Amino acid sequence: MSGLAGRLGLLRPGSGDLAPSKSRDLTLAQRRNVGILLVATGVVTLGLFLDQTPAGLHTTFRLAMSPAGHVPSVVVPSLATEAVTGVLTLLLGVLQLVRRSPRLTYLILSVGLAAFGIAFLTWAGKGQTVNFVGLLATSLIEAVPLALGAFSGVLCERSGVINIAIEGQFLIAAFFAAVVASVTHSLWLGLVAGIISGGLVGLILAVFTITYRTDQIIVGVVIDAFALGLTSFLLQALLVPNQTALNSPKVFQPIPIPLLDRIPVLGPVLFDQSVFVYLTVAILIVIQVGLFATRWGLRVRAVGEHPRAADTVGIDVNRTRYLNVMLGGLVAGVGGASFTIGLTGQFSTDMTAGLGFIALAAMIFGRWRPMGALGAALLFGFSDSLQFTFSVLNVPIPSAFLAMFPYVATIVAVAGLVGSARAPAADGQAYSRE
């Protein structure tokens, strides 16, 4: 591996990744943007939340799935909690503005945003009970298809192929998973059908973008439109008249892991979930290790950064891209199957509702890395689950405002306001030896 890396001249010593043309370190302006963001959130907490919170109210955070759970709830004074977290966020912002070193910037940002999140939930649940564990569990469930779609995008784009077709892969996989599971009465066969159908859509994407070198964006959009039209037609023509026989699959039930599911707070969230959550974790580990700790991963990243240089040392660029795009389709197929046999128990028109594009945004927000993509998916899943929580608490915030958050966060990331976001250098570029 080291010999190949040296011949390519692409590895940055000690980084384990392909070196871009310029440093990924945060610039002074970006570090200041982090400080400004934290100061702004602190001001909002101290100015808006405190003003709308009467004295004497308390917020209860339930740390068990049910009120009768074995973990006691935590009751905090609403006003005091908002004041402490607001001051902490503000001080972290000021500290970031006066610091000169780039070290610990992301740690400061994470702590500050976590403090703001606590203040936000405290304000939203003042005088009421916030089911904190339920919120986390729902966030994880909402994040699963987003994470799988983002992993699909990482596999494709690390090899240099833009995958706009994640939405189409979701729809096709969800449809066939529901049909096969209904006909065979086997959820596992339905899952296999979803995975295979997602891989076939990936193959179609690969043929047009790699072999025929068609514009990757256009092909992805066409596949999405085709998948929507095809599944809508088949739903009306086949599934609606035969709802019981073709569109009534069961769903995977949660599988508790003995002992681990009894861990306070985290147990019900992480270790009492459906097979799709566990599959997502397994896929994450495989992709993370495969891309950054194996010869295969080095070759994939070389193809995505410098295909001509990779070709000169004997790497088959197009074959590598074919393999990755098809693997990405298989992973997206798992995500698509989760909609029907993991959540709803039936297929409906446009049931993915654009989540394939949100998954693509999560990939960008996660900087084309599996761990980052998972973090972004969890963040987006959390914002989505807040809509339900806030409706229960009667919080006067329009649900459409919360739905905007993933897109706003993506714009912030792509604009580089809190760090650079750089795609693989050859992403979207067809390759030919000619």
C-alpha positions in Angstrom: 0.0 0.0 0.0 2.8 2.4 0.9 4.5 1.7 -2.4 1.4 2.5 -4.4 0.8 5.6 -2.3 4.4 6.8 -2.9 4.1 6.2 -6.6 0.9 8.2 -6.8 2.3 10.9 -4.6 -1.1 11.5 -3.1 -0.9 10.6 0.5 -0.2 13.3 3.1 2.1 11.8 5.8 0.1 10.7 8.9 -3.2 11.7 7.5 -4.5 8.5 6.0 -6.3 10.4 3.3 -5.5 11.9 -0.1 -4.1 15.3 0.2 -6.0 18.1 -1.5 -4.3 21.0 -3.3 -4.6 23.2 -0.3 -4.8 22.7 3.5 -8.0 21.7 5.2 -7.1 23.7 8.3 -9.6 26.2 9.4 -8.8 29.7 8.3 -8.8 32.7 10.7 -12.1 33.9 9.1 -13.7 30.5 9.6 -12.6 30.3 13.2 -14.1 33.7 13.8 -17.3 32.6 12.2 -17.6 29.8 14.8 -17.2 32.4 17.5 -19.8 34.7 15.9 -22.2 31.8 15.6 -21.8 30.8 19.3 -22.2 34.5 20.4 -25.4 34.8 18.4 -26.9 31.6 19.9 -25.9 32.8 23.4 -27.6 36.1 22.7 -30.8 34.3 21.5 -30.8 32.2 24.6 -30.4 35.0 27.0 -32.5 37.5 25.1 -35.4 35.5 23.6 -35.7 32.4 25.8 -35.4 34.1 29.1 -37.9 36.8 28.1 -40.5 34.1 27.3 -40.0 31.9 30.4 -41.9 32.9 33.5 -40.2 32.5 36.8 -41.0 29.4 38.9 -41.5 27.0 36.0 -39.7 23.7 35.7 -38.9 21.4 32.8 -39.0 17.7 33.2 -36.8 15.5 31.1 -38.0 11.9 31.1 -35.1 9.5 30.8 -37.1 6.3 30.2 -39.4 5.3 27.3 -42.4 5.3 29.6 -43.4 7.2 32.7 -43.1 4.0 34.7 -39.5 3.3 33.5 -36.8 2.3 35.9 -34.8 5.6 35.3 -36.1 8.6 37.3 -36.8 11.8 35.4 -34.7 14.9 35.7 -36.5 18.1 36.8 -34.6 21.4 36.2 -35.6 25.0 36.8 -36.4 26.4 33.4 -35.2 30.0 33.9 -32.0 29.1 35.6 -31.1 26.4 33.1 -31.6 28.7 30.2 -29.5 31.4 31.9 -26.6 29.0 32.6 -26.5 27.5 29.2 -26.9 30.9 27.5 -24.0 32.3 29.5 -21.9 29.3 28.7 -22.6 29.5 25.0 -21.8 33.2 25.0 -18.5 32.8 26.9 -17.5 30.0 24.5 -18.2 32.3 21.6 -16.1 35.1 23.1 -13.3 32.7 23.9 -13.3 31.5 20.3 -13.1 35.1 19.0 -10.1 35.9 21.0 -8.2 32.7 20.5 -5.5 32.4 17.8 -4.9 28.7 17.8 -7.1 26.5 15.5 -6.9 23.7 17.9 -10.1 22.7 19.9 -12.3 24.8 17.5 -14.7 21.9 16.7 -14.8 20.9 20.4 -15.8 24.4 21.4 -18.4 24.5 18.7 -19.8 21.1 19.7 -20.0 22.1 23.4 -21.6 25.4 22.6 -24.2 23.9 20.3 -25.0 21.2 22.8 -25.6 23.9 25.5 -27.9 25.8 23.1 -29.8 22.5 22.4 -30.3 22.0 26.1 -31.6 25.6 26.5 -33.8 25.2 23.5 -35.4 22.0 24.8 -35.8 23.5 28.3 -37.5 26.6 26.8 -39.8 24.4 24.6 -40.8 22.1 27.5 -41.1 24.7 30.3 -43.8 23.6 32.7 -44.1 20.3 30.8 -42.4 16.9 30.3 -40.0 16.3 27.5 -39.6 12.6 26.6 -35.9 12.9 26.0 -35.2 9.2 25.4 -38.1 9.0 23.0 -36.8 12.0 21.2 -33.3 10.4 20.8 -34.8 7.0 19.7 -37.0 8.7 17.1 -34.1 10.7 15.9 -32.0 7.5 15.4 -34.9 5.9 13.5 -35.3 8.9 11.3 -31.6 9.1 10.6 -31.2 5.5 9.4 -32.4 6.0 5.7 -30.5 9.3 5.6 -27.3 7.7 6.8 -27.6 4.8 4.4 -28.3 7.1 1.5 -25.3 9.3 2.6 -23.1 6.2 2.7 -24.2 5.3 -0.8 -23.2 8.8 -1.9 -19.8 8.5 -0.2 -19.0 5.2 -2.0 -19.9 6.7 -5.3 -18.4 10.1 -5.0 -15.2 8.9 -3.4 -14.6 7.1 -6.7 -15.6 10.2 -8.8 -19.3 9.5 -9.7 -21.9 11.9 -8.4 -25.0 10.0 -7.2 -28.1 12.2 -7.6 -30.1 9.0 -8.0 -30.3 8.1 -4.3 -34.0 9.2 -4.2 -34.8 6.8 -7.1 -32.9 4.0 -5.5 -34.9 4.5 -2.3 -38.2 4.4 -4.2 -37.4 1.3 -6.3 -36.0 -0.6 -3.3 -39.0 0.4 -1.0 -41.4 -0.8 -3.7 -39.9 -4.2 -4.4 -39.1 -4.8 -0.7 -42.8 -4.4 0.1 -44.0 -6.6 -2.8 -41.6 -9.4 -2.2 -42.2 -9.4 1.5 -45.9 -9.5 1.0 -45.8 -12.3 -1.6 -43.3 -14.5 0.2 -44.4 -13.6 3.8 -40.7 -13.2 4.5 -39.2 -9.9 5.7 -35.7 -11.1 5.0 -36.5 -11.9 1.3 -38.1 -8.5 1.1 -34.9 -7.0 2.4 -32.8 -8.9 -0.1 -35.2 -7.8 -2.9 -34.8 -4.2 -1.9 -31.0 -4.5 -1.8 -30.8 -6.1 -5.2 -33.2 -3.6 -6.8 -31.1 -0.7 -5.4 -28.0 -2.3 -6.8 -29.6 -2.7 -10.3 -30.5 1.0 -10.3 -26.8 1.6 -9.4 -25.8 -0.5 -12.4 -28.0 1.6 -14.7 -26.4 4.8 -13.2 -22.9 3.3 -13.8 -23.7 2.3 -17.4 -24.8 5.8 -18.4 -22.2 7.8 -16.5 -19.1 5.6 -16.8 -19.5 3.7 -20.1 -21.4 6.3 -22.1 -20.0 9.3 -20.1 -23.4 11.0 -19.9 -23.7 14.0 -17.6 -23.9 12.6 -14.1 -26.3 15.2 -12.8 -28.8 14.8 -15.6 -28.7 11.0 -15.5 -29.4 11.0 -11.7 -32.3 13.4 -12.1 -33.8 11.3 -14.9 -33.5 8.1 -12.8 -35.3 9.8 -9.9 -38.1 10.9 -12.2 -38.3 7.5 -13.8 -38.4 5.7 -10.4 -41.2 8.0 -9.2 -43.3 7.5 -12.3 -42.7 3.8 -12.5 -43.5 3.1 -8.8 -46.6 5.4 -9.0 -47.9 3.6 -12.0 -47.3 0.1 -10.6 -48.9 1.2 -7.3 -52.1 2.1 -9.0 -52.1 -0.7 -11.6 -51.0 -3.6 -9.3 -50.8 -2.8 -5.6 -54.1 -0.9 -5.1 -56.3 -3.6 -6.6 -54.3 -6.3 -4.7 -53.5 -4.5 -1.5 -53.7 -7.5 0.8 -51.7 -9.8 -1.5 -49.0 -7.4 -2.8 -48.7 -4.4 -0.4 -49.2 -5.6 3.2 -45.9 -6.7 4.5 -45.1 -6.9 8.1 -42.3 -4.8 9.6 -39.1 -5.7 11.4 -39.7 -5.5 15.2 -37.1 -4.1 17.6 -34.5 -6.7 18.7 -33.3 -5.9 22.2 -29.7 -6.9 23.0 -29.6 -8.6 26.4 -28.1 -6.6 29.2 -27.1 -3.7 26.9 -30.8 -2.7 26.5 -30.9 -2.1 30.3 -28.3 0.6 30.2 -30.0 3.9 31.4 -30.9 6.3 28.7 -28.7 4.8 26.0 -30.0 1.3 26.3 -33.5 1.8 24.8 -32.0 4.2 22.2 -29.1 2.1 20.9 -29.7 -1.5 21.9 -33.5 -2.0 21.4 -33.9 -1.2 17.8 -34.8 -2.9 14.5 -32.4 -4.8 12.3 -32.0 -1.7 10.1 -30.2 0.2 12.9 -27.8 -2.6 13.5 -27.2 -2.9 9.7 -26.5 0.8 9.5 -23.8 0.5 12.2 -22.3 -2.6 10.5 -22.2 -0.8 7.1 -20.7 2.3 8.7 -17.8 0.2 10.1 -17.2 -1.7 6.9 -17.1 1.5 4.7 -15.0 3.4 7.2 -12.4 0.7 7.6 -12.6 -0.2 3.9 -12.0 3.3 2.6 -9.3 4.4 5.0 -7.5 1.3 6.1 -7.3 -1.0 3.1 -5.6 -1.1 -0.3 -9.0 -1.1 -1.9 -9.9 2.1 -0.2 -6.7 3.7 -1.2 -7.3 2.8 -4.8 -10.9 4.1 -4.7 -9.7 7.4 -3.2 -6.9 7.7 -5.8 -9.5 7.2 -8.6 -11.7 9.9 -7.1 -8.8 12.4 -6.8 -6.4 11.7 -9.6 -7.8 9.1 -12.1 -5.1 9.7 -14.6 -2.3 9.1 -12.0 -4.2 6.0 -10.7 -4.4 4.6 -14.3 -0.7 5.0 -14.8 0.1 2.7 -11.9 -2.3 0.0 -13.2 -5.6 0.8 -11.4 -8.6 0.1 -13.7 -10.4 3.4 -13.1 -13.7 2.6 -14.7 -13.9 -0.9 -13.2 -13.3 0.7 -9.8 -16.0 3.2 -10.4 -18.4 0.5 -11.6 -17.9 -1.5 -8.4 -18.4 1.5 -6.1 -21.5 2.8 -7.8 -23.1 -0.7 -7.6 -22.1 -1.0 -4.0 -23.6 2.4 -3.4 -26.8 1.1 -5.0 -26.9 -1.9 -2.7 -26.4 0.3 0.4 -29.2 2.7 -0.8 -31.3 -0.4 -1.3 -31.1 -1.2 2.4 -32.2 2.4 3.1 -35.1 2.1 0.7 -36.3 -1.2 2.2 -36.3 0.5 5.6 -39.3 2.7 4.5 -41.7 -0.2 3.9 -40.6 -3.2 5.9 -38.9 -1.2 8.6 -41.4 1.6 9.3 -44.7 1.9 7.5 -45.6 -1.7 6.4 -46.8 -0.6 2.9 -45.7 1.3 -0.1 -47.3 4.6 -1.1 -46.7 7.2 -3.8 -43.5 9.2 -3.3 -43.2 7.9 0.3 -39.5 8.9 0.4 -40.5 12.6 0.1 -37.2 13.8 -1.1 -35.1 12.2 1.7 -32.7 10.9 -1.0 -31.7 14.6 -1.6 -31.4 15.1 2.2 -29.1 12.1 2.3 -27.0 13.7 -0.4 -26.9 16.9 1.8 -25.8 14.8 4.8 -23.0 13.4 2.7 -21.8 16.9 1.8 -22.3 18.2 5.4 -20.3 15.2 6.6 -17.4 16.1 4.2 -17.6 12.9 2.1 -16.7 10.8 5.1 -18.8 7.9 6.6 -18.6 9.1 10.2 -19.3 12.7 9.2 -22.2 11.6 7.1 -23.7 9.7 10.1 -23.3 12.7 12.3 -25.1 14.9 9.8 -27.8 12.3 9.3 -28.4 12.2 13.1 -28.5 16.0 13.2 -31.1 16.0 10.4 -33.0 13.2 12.0 -33.1 15.1 15.3 -34.4 18.2 13.7 -37.1 16.1 12.0 -38.2 14.4 15.2 -38.4 17.8 16.9 -41.4 18.5 14.8 -43.4 15.8 16.5 -42.1 16.6 19.9 -42.9 20.3 19.5 -46.4 19.5 18.3 -47.0 17.5 21.5 -45.7 20.3 23.6 -47.7 23.0 21.6 -44.5 25.0 21.0 -45.4 28.1 18.8 -42.8 27.3 16.1 -44.1 26.3 12.6 -43.1 22.8 11.6 -41.9 24.2 8.3 -39.3 26.2 10.1 -37.8 23.0 11.6 -38.0 21.3 8.2 -35.8 24.1 6.8 -32.9 23.2 9.2 -31.2 20.5 7.1 -31.0 22.7 4.1 -29.8 25.7 6.0 -27.1 23.6 7.7 -26.0 22.2 4.4 -25.7 25.8 2.9 -23.6 26.7 5.9 -21.3 23.7 5.4 -20.9 24.1 1.7 -20.2 27.8 2.0 -17.4 26.9 4.4 -18.5 29.2 7.1 -17.4 26.8 9.8 -14.8 24.8 7.8 -14.0 23.8 4.3 -16.1 21.3 2.5 -14.1 19.9 -0.5 -15.4 17.2 -2.8 -13.0 14.6 -4.3 -11.1 16.4 -7.1 -12.4 14.2 -9.9 -16.0 14.0 -8.7 -18.4 14.2 -11.6 -15.7 13.9 -14.2 -16.0 11.1 -16.7 -12.7 9.3 -17.5 -11.3 8.0 -20.7 -7.8 6.9 -21.7 -8.2 8.6 -25.0 
